[in-house]
Amino acid sequence: MALSKAQIVSSINKETGIAKPHATELVEILLETIKSSLESGDDVLISGFGKFCVKNKQKRRGRNPATGASMILDPRRVVTFKCSGKLRDRVNI
C-alpha cells in the first residue's frame, strides 16, 4: 500500500504536535518547492534520502504495442530518483 499525503500529514501531526492545517500547509509548501525546482530543470537533493534528477530524452523510434506500427517519440524530460546509500541500507535490512 502506498503512503498518501494525508498519512504524511497525520504523521507530522502525531510526531510534532503541529496542528493538521499547519502540517498540511507545510507538506504542500515542501512539495511545491520540489515541483518548481524540477520544473526549472534543477535537481533536488535530500540528504539521507535521495536525489531527484531531470533527464532529457532524445527523439527516438518507438512502437505502438496495440498495432505494432512504428512511430517516432518526441523529445521529453523525465524525472528520475536515485536513493541514498542510507535509505538503501534501511530498505534492505
KARA-V909278 format. One record per backbone hydrogen bond with DSSP energy under -1.0 kcal/mol. CO is the residue of the C=O (numbers start at 1). NH is the residue of the N-H. E is the energy in kcal/mol with one decimal. If there is no record, write none. Layout:
CO:NH:E, CO:NH:E
This chain:
4:8:-1.8, 5:9:-2.4, 6:10:-2.3, 7:11:-2.2, 8:12:-2.4, 9:13:-2.5, 10:14:-2.5, 11:15:-2.9, 12:16:-2.4, 13:17:-1.6, 19:23:-2.6, 20:24:-2.8, 21:25:-2.0, 22:26:-2.3, 23:27:-2.4, 24:28:-2.5, 25:29:-2.5, 26:30:-2.3, 27:31:-2.6, 28:32:-2.5, 29:33:-2.2, 30:34:-2.1, 31:35:-2.6, 32:36:-2.7, 33:37:-1.9, 34:38:-2.3, 35:39:-2.6, 36:40:-1.6, 37:42:-2.3, 38:41:-1.3, 44:52:-2.9, 46:49:-2.5, 46:50:-2.3, 49:84:-2.1, 50:46:-3.0, 51:82:-2.4, 52:44:-2.5, 53:80:-2.9, 55:78:-2.5, 57:76:-1.5, 60:73:-3.6, 62:71:-2.3, 64:68:-3.3, 69:64:-2.8, 71:62:-3.8, 73:60:-1.6, 76:57:-3.6, 78:55:-3.0, 80:53:-2.6, 82:51:-2.5, 84:88:-2.4, 85:89:-2.4, 86:90:-2.0, 87:91:-2.4, 88:92:-2.0
